[in-house]
């Protein structure tokens, strides 16, 4: 019996894509690290914050990416916005409409 890992590549790619989408969440991680750096002047220990913050940061980044991927359909939304804003696409649509009007006449 041959062991197959063909399922792993698409699975890994989806998780990486979700992590890349969730990278925007890193702003919160930077804030947590700022709190850790200033922990001594604020009067508490930084180690418990670090022990909790680092794993939660990775989980938070992935969860935010999952939310953007599944709920918000981030890829399709980005493509639609890019298509709407692109001057090349606007010119192409205008020329296509001119051709269509010329054919209908």
N, CA and C atoms as an extended XYZ file, in Angstrom:
315
Properties=species:S:1:pos:R:3:atomname:S:1:resname:S:1:resid:I:1 pbc="F F F"
N         0.846       -1.186        0.000 N   UNK     1
C         0.000        0.000        0.000 CA  UNK     1
C         0.886        1.243        0.000 C   UNK     1
N         0.664        2.098       -0.960 N   UNK     2
C         1.480        3.304       -1.118 CA  UNK     2
C         0.844        4.456       -0.339 C   UNK     2
N         1.668        5.095        0.475 N   UNK     3
C         1.197        6.229        1.261 CA  UNK     3
C         1.256        7.494        0.405 C   UNK     3
N         0.142        8.199        0.318 N   UNK     4
C         0.074        9.376       -0.550 CA  UNK     4
C        -0.075       10.645        0.283 C   UNK     4
N         0.727       11.625       -0.056 N   UNK     5
C         0.636       12.927        0.602 CA  UNK     5
C         0.166       14.003       -0.376 C   UNK     5
N        -0.561       13.598       -1.397 N   UNK     6
C        -1.007       14.565       -2.401 CA  UNK     6
C        -1.993       15.584       -1.834 C   UNK     6
N        -2.657       15.249       -0.742 N   UNK     7
C        -3.595       16.186       -0.111 CA  UNK     7
C        -2.867       17.306        0.611 C   UNK     7
N        -1.588       17.087        0.953 N   UNK     8
C        -0.879       18.042        1.803 CA  UNK     8
C        -0.563       19.346        1.075 C   UNK     8
N        -0.199       19.264       -0.192 N   UNK     9
C         0.192       20.472       -0.927 CA  UNK     9
C        -0.946       21.494       -1.003 C   UNK     9
N        -2.156       21.128       -1.466 N   UNK    10
C        -3.238       22.132       -1.488 CA  UNK    10
C        -3.637       22.595       -0.092 C   UNK    10
N        -3.612       21.668        0.877 N   UNK    11
C        -3.942       22.043        2.251 CA  UNK    11
C        -2.953       23.076        2.773 C   UNK    11
N        -1.665       22.828        2.588 N   UNK    12
C        -0.629       23.751        3.039 CA  UNK    12
C        -0.749       25.094        2.329 C   UNK    12
N        -1.033       25.065        1.029 N   UNK    13
C        -1.154       26.300        0.255 CA  UNK    13
C        -2.320       27.148        0.754 C   UNK    13
N        -3.459       26.504        1.075 N   UNK    14
C        -4.609       27.256        1.603 CA  UNK    14
C        -4.272       27.914        2.929 C   UNK    14
N        -3.557       27.187        3.794 N   UNK    15
C        -3.209       27.752        5.097 CA  UNK    15
C        -2.225       28.911        4.940 C   UNK    15
N        -1.265       28.773        4.026 N   UNK    16
C        -0.323       29.859        3.780 CA  UNK    16
C        -1.051       31.079        3.217 C   UNK    16
N        -1.987       30.837        2.298 N   UNK    17
C        -2.774       31.935        1.724 CA  UNK    17
C        -3.559       32.647        2.818 C   UNK    17
N        -4.151       31.901        3.724 N   UNK    18
C        -4.908       32.510        4.812 CA  UNK    18
C        -3.988       33.278        5.751 C   UNK    18
N        -2.795       32.753        5.985 N   UNK    19
C        -1.852       33.459        6.840 CA  UNK    19
C        -1.412       34.754        6.169 C   UNK    19
N        -1.199       34.722        4.851 N   UNK    20
C        -0.820       35.929        4.124 CA  UNK    20
C        -1.929       36.974        4.149 C   UNK    20
N        -3.177       36.525        4.037 N   UNK    21
C        -4.297       37.463        4.125 CA  UNK    21
C        -4.385       38.077        5.517 C   UNK    21
N        -4.152       37.271        6.530 N   UNK    22
C        -4.274       37.730        7.902 CA  UNK    22
C        -3.101       38.546        8.399 C   UNK    22
N        -2.129       38.760        7.548 N   UNK    23
C        -0.927       39.490        7.951 CA  UNK    23
C        -1.253       40.904        8.413 C   UNK    23
N        -2.405       41.427        8.009 N   UNK    24
C        -2.833       42.753        8.455 CA  UNK    24
C        -3.029       42.784        9.967 C   UNK    24
N        -3.291       41.621       10.538 N   UNK    25
C        -3.515       41.510       11.979 CA  UNK    25
C        -2.232       41.758       12.770 C   UNK    25
N        -1.100       41.759       12.088 N   UNK    26
C         0.185       41.930       12.769 CA  UNK    26
C         0.305       43.294       13.453 C   UNK    26
N        -0.529       44.245       13.113 N   UNK    27
C        -0.528       45.530       13.801 CA  UNK    27
C        -0.800       45.337       15.286 C   UNK    27
N        -1.733       44.450       15.594 N   UNK    28
C        -2.041       44.165       16.992 CA  UNK    28
C        -0.871       43.480       17.685 C   UNK    28
N        -0.186       42.618       16.957 N   UNK    29
C         0.983       41.945       17.510 CA  UNK    29
C         2.075       42.969       17.822 C   UNK    29
N         2.269       43.921       16.942 N   UNK    30
C         3.252       44.971       17.205 CA  UNK    30
C         2.891       45.771       18.450 C   UNK    30
N         1.596       46.013       18.655 N   UNK    31
C         1.164       46.728       19.862 CA  UNK    31
C         1.468       45.903       21.108 C   UNK    31
N         1.227       44.594       21.039 N   UNK    32
C         1.526       43.728       22.180 CA  UNK    32
C         3.016       43.746       22.484 C   UNK    32
N         3.833       43.712       21.446 N   UNK    33
C         5.277       43.768       21.672 CA  UNK    33
C         5.707       45.110       22.249 C   UNK    33
N         5.032       46.165       21.879 N   UNK    34
C         5.304       47.467       22.486 CA  UNK    34
C         4.983       47.439       23.975 C   UNK    34
N         3.879       46.814       24.333 N   UNK    35
C         3.514       46.680       25.750 CA  UNK    35
C         4.561       45.858       26.487 C   UNK    35
N         5.064       44.800       25.859 N   UNK    36
C         6.081       43.965       26.482 CA  UNK    36
C         7.355       44.764       26.718 C   UNK    36
N         7.736       45.581       25.753 N   UNK    37
C         8.950       46.383       25.891 CA  UNK    37
C         8.809       47.390       27.030 C   UNK    37
N         7.646       47.957       27.177 N   UNK    38
C         7.433       48.960       28.230 CA  UNK    38
C         6.908       48.347       29.522 C   UNK    38
N         6.891       47.011       29.625 N   UNK    39
C         6.320       46.338       30.787 CA  UNK    39
C         7.025       46.723       32.084 C   UNK    39
N         8.313       46.855       32.029 N   UNK    40
C         9.064       47.169       33.250 CA  UNK    40
C         8.661       48.541       33.791 C   UNK    40
N         8.499       49.511       32.912 N   UNK    41
C         8.112       50.844       33.372 CA  UNK    41
C         6.642       50.889       33.785 C   UNK    41
N         5.820       49.967       33.264 N   UNK    42
C         4.415       49.903       33.660 CA  UNK    42
C         4.209       49.120       34.949 C   UNK    42
N         5.208       48.365       35.363 N   UNK    43
C         5.166       47.696       36.654 CA  UNK    43
C         4.657       46.269       36.628 C   UNK    43
N         4.801       45.542       35.528 N   UNK    44
C         4.441       44.124       35.526 CA  UNK    44
C         5.467       43.345       34.718 C   UNK    44
N         5.413       42.017       34.855 N   UNK    45
C         6.395       41.173       34.176 CA  UNK    45
C         5.965       40.893       32.743 C   UNK    45
N         6.944       40.830       31.876 N   UNK    46
C         6.663       40.646       30.453 CA  UNK    46
C         6.564       39.184       30.051 C   UNK    46
N         7.151       38.269       30.815 N   UNK    47
C         7.181       36.866       30.420 CA  UNK    47
C         5.789       36.254       30.252 C   UNK    47
N         4.855       36.435       31.190 N   UNK    48
C         3.518       35.859       30.959 CA  UNK    48
C         2.824       36.435       29.721 C   UNK    48
N         3.041       37.710       29.476 N   UNK    49
C         2.450       38.328       28.289 CA  UNK    49
C         3.051       37.702       27.031 C   UNK    49
N         4.365       37.500       27.016 N   UNK    50
C         5.017       36.887       25.865 CA  UNK    50
C         4.564       35.449       25.640 C   UNK    50
N         4.446       34.696       26.728 N   UNK    51
C         4.042       33.293       26.610 CA  UNK    51
C         2.648       33.183       26.001 C   UNK    51
N         1.774       34.090       26.335 N   UNK    52
C         0.426       34.075       25.767 CA  UNK    52
C         0.349       34.778       24.418 C   UNK    52
N         1.068       35.868       24.267 N   UNK    53
C         0.902       36.723       23.102 CA  UNK    53
C         1.426       36.093       21.815 C   UNK    53
N         2.551       35.419       21.872 N   UNK    54
C         3.142       34.891       20.646 CA  UNK    54
C         2.272       33.802       20.005 C   UNK    54
N         1.838       32.776       20.760 N   UNK    55
C         0.946       31.791       20.117 CA  UNK    55
C        -0.396       32.398       19.706 C   UNK    55
N        -0.930       33.288       20.536 N   UNK    56
C        -2.200       33.920       20.187 CA  UNK    56
C        -2.063       34.810       18.959 C   UNK    56
N        -0.887       35.389       18.759 N   UNK    57
C        -0.673       36.215       17.572 CA  UNK    57
C        -0.750       35.361       16.311 C   UNK    57
N        -0.098       34.206       16.323 N   UNK    58
C        -0.159       33.334       15.152 CA  UNK    58
C        -1.571       32.821       14.902 C   UNK    58
N        -2.254       32.448       15.966 N   UNK    59
C        -3.638       31.989       15.823 CA  UNK    59
C        -4.521       33.129       15.332 C   UNK    59
N        -4.311       34.323       15.858 N   UNK    60
C        -5.101       35.479       15.432 CA  UNK    60
C        -4.869       35.832       13.983 C   UNK    60
N        -3.628       35.770       13.542 N   UNK    61
C        -3.311       36.058       12.146 CA  UNK    61
C        -4.004       35.044       11.241 C   UNK    61
N        -3.927       33.759       11.611 N   UNK    62
C        -4.567       32.744       10.788 CA  UNK    62
C        -6.094       32.903       10.798 C   UNK    62
N        -6.683       33.180       11.964 N   UNK    63
C        -8.142       33.347       12.058 CA  UNK    63
C        -8.613       34.543       11.223 C   UNK    63
N        -7.864       35.631       11.264 N   UNK    64
C        -8.234       36.796       10.462 CA  UNK    64
C        -8.148       36.462        8.972 C   UNK    64
N        -7.111       35.736        8.573 N   UNK    65
C        -6.991       35.298        7.188 CA  UNK    65
C        -8.108       34.350        6.791 C   UNK    65
N        -8.486       33.451        7.693 N   UNK    66
C        -9.593       32.532        7.420 CA  UNK    66
C       -10.887       33.314        7.236 C   UNK    66
N       -11.102       34.298        8.104 N   UNK    67
C       -12.295       35.142        7.988 CA  UNK    67
C       -12.317       35.867        6.650 C   UNK    67
N       -11.188       36.461        6.267 N   UNK    68
C       -11.128       37.169        4.985 CA  UNK    68
C       -11.307       36.222        3.805 C   UNK    68
N       -10.785       35.016        3.924 N   UNK    69
C       -10.874       34.048        2.836 CA  UNK    69
C       -12.285       33.496        2.698 C   UNK    69
N       -12.892       33.065        3.783 N   UNK    70
C       -14.173       32.388        3.728 CA  UNK    70
C       -15.366       33.335        3.735 C   UNK    70
N       -15.340       34.315        4.600 N   UNK    71
C       -16.513       35.174        4.784 CA  UNK    71
C       -16.493       36.351        3.820 C   UNK    71
N       -15.361       37.010        3.703 N   UNK    72
C       -15.292       38.233        2.903 CA  UNK    72
C       -14.916       37.977        1.438 C   UNK    72
N       -14.496       36.762        1.111 N   UNK    73
C       -14.048       36.446       -0.259 CA  UNK    73
C       -13.030       37.486       -0.734 C   UNK    73
N       -11.947       37.592       -0.017 N   UNK    74
C       -10.964       38.652       -0.230 CA  UNK    74
C       -10.386       38.658       -1.640 C   UNK    74
N       -10.106       37.497       -2.194 N   UNK    75
C        -9.495       37.457       -3.521 CA  UNK    75
C       -10.427       38.042       -4.575 C   UNK    75
N       -11.703       37.642       -4.540 N   UNK    76
C       -12.652       38.145       -5.523 CA  UNK    76
C       -12.893       39.639       -5.341 C   UNK    76
N       -12.937       40.084       -4.098 N   UNK    77
C       -13.146       41.502       -3.827 CA  UNK    77
C       -11.978       42.331       -4.339 C   UNK    77
N       -10.750       41.862       -4.108 N   UNK    78
C        -9.569       42.579       -4.605 CA  UNK    78
C        -9.570       42.656       -6.124 C   UNK    78
N        -9.923       41.556       -6.779 N   UNK    79
C        -9.957       41.558       -8.237 CA  UNK    79
C       -11.019       42.515       -8.765 C   UNK    79
N       -12.180       42.544       -8.126 N   UNK    80
C       -13.252       43.433       -8.564 CA  UNK    80
C       -12.848       44.896       -8.401 C   UNK    80
N       -12.248       45.225       -7.265 N   UNK    81
C       -11.804       46.603       -7.031 CA  UNK    81
C       -10.716       46.977       -8.032 C   UNK    81
N        -9.776       46.075       -8.271 N   UNK    82
C        -8.712       46.344       -9.250 CA  UNK    82
C        -9.312       46.571      -10.634 C   UNK    82
N       -10.271       45.739      -11.011 N   UNK    83
C       -10.895       45.864      -12.326 CA  UNK    83
C       -11.638       47.191      -12.456 C   UNK    83
N       -12.343       47.594      -11.392 N   UNK    84
C       -13.099       48.849      -11.428 CA  UNK    84
C       -12.193       50.073      -11.491 C   UNK    84
N       -11.028       50.010      -10.884 N   UNK    85
C       -10.134       51.169      -10.812 CA  UNK    85
C        -9.150       51.262      -11.974 C   UNK    85
N        -8.991       50.199      -12.720 N   UNK    86
C        -7.976       50.159      -13.764 CA  UNK    86
C        -8.377       51.015      -14.966 C   UNK    86
N        -7.560       51.994      -15.355 N   UNK    87
C        -7.877       52.802      -16.527 CA  UNK    87
C        -7.832       51.989      -17.829 C   UNK    87
N        -7.012       50.969      -17.871 N   UNK    88
C        -6.943       50.122      -19.059 CA  UNK    88
C        -8.264       49.389      -19.250 C   UNK    88
N        -8.824       48.873      -18.157 N   UNK    89
C       -10.102       48.178      -18.259 CA  UNK    89
C       -11.226       49.133      -18.654 C   UNK    89
N       -11.194       50.355      -18.140 N   UNK    90
C       -12.215       51.338      -18.509 CA  UNK    90
C       -12.142       51.655      -19.999 C   UNK    90
N       -10.929       51.795      -20.510 N   UNK    91
C       -10.751       52.061      -21.941 CA  UNK    91
C       -11.225       50.871      -22.774 C   UNK    91
N       -10.901       49.685      -22.319 N   UNK    92
C       -11.329       48.480      -23.020 CA  UNK    92
C       -12.863       48.383      -23.061 C   UNK    92
N       -13.516       48.643      -21.956 N   UNK    93
C       -14.981       48.605      -21.907 CA  UNK    93
C       -15.573       49.665      -22.827 C   UNK    93
N       -14.986       50.860      -22.828 N   UNK    94
C       -15.490       51.935      -23.694 CA  UNK    94
C       -15.386       51.537      -25.166 C   UNK    94
N       -14.247       50.985      -25.568 N   UNK    95
C       -14.074       50.568      -26.963 CA  UNK    95
C       -14.998       49.409      -27.320 C   UNK    95
N       -15.189       48.506      -26.394 N   UNK    96
C       -16.098       47.386      -26.634 CA  UNK    96
C       -17.527       47.881      -26.833 C   UNK    96
N       -17.938       48.862      -26.040 N   UNK    97
C       -19.287       49.429      -26.195 CA  UNK    97
C       -19.427       50.149      -27.536 C   UNK    97
N       -18.372       50.843      -27.978 N   UNK    98
C       -18.405       51.496      -29.291 CA  UNK    98
C       -18.555       50.464      -30.411 C   UNK    98
N       -17.823       49.377      -30.318 N   UNK    99
C       -17.926       48.315      -31.327 CA  UNK    99
C       -19.327       47.708      -31.302 C   UNK    99
N       -19.832       47.488      -30.106 N   UNK   100
C       -21.180       46.918      -29.974 CA  UNK   100
C       -22.232       47.833      -30.587 C   UNK   100
N       -22.121       49.133      -30.345 N   UNK   101
C       -23.073       50.083      -30.926 CA  UNK   101
C       -22.956       50.117      -32.452 C   UNK   101
N       -21.716       50.043      -32.956 N   UNK   102
C       -21.509       50.045      -34.420 CA  UNK   102
C       -22.099       48.785      -35.053 C   UNK   102
N       -22.027       47.668      -34.394 N   UNK   103
C       -22.576       46.418      -34.932 CA  UNK   103
C       -24.100       46.469      -34.933 C   UNK   103
N       -24.693       47.024      -33.890 N   UNK   104
C       -26.151       47.073      -33.773 CA  UNK   104
C       -26.762       47.977      -34.822 C   UNK   104
N       -26.082       49.053      -35.214 N   UNK   105
C       -26.641       50.008      -36.196 CA  UNK   105
C       -26.895       49.371      -37.481 C   UNK   105
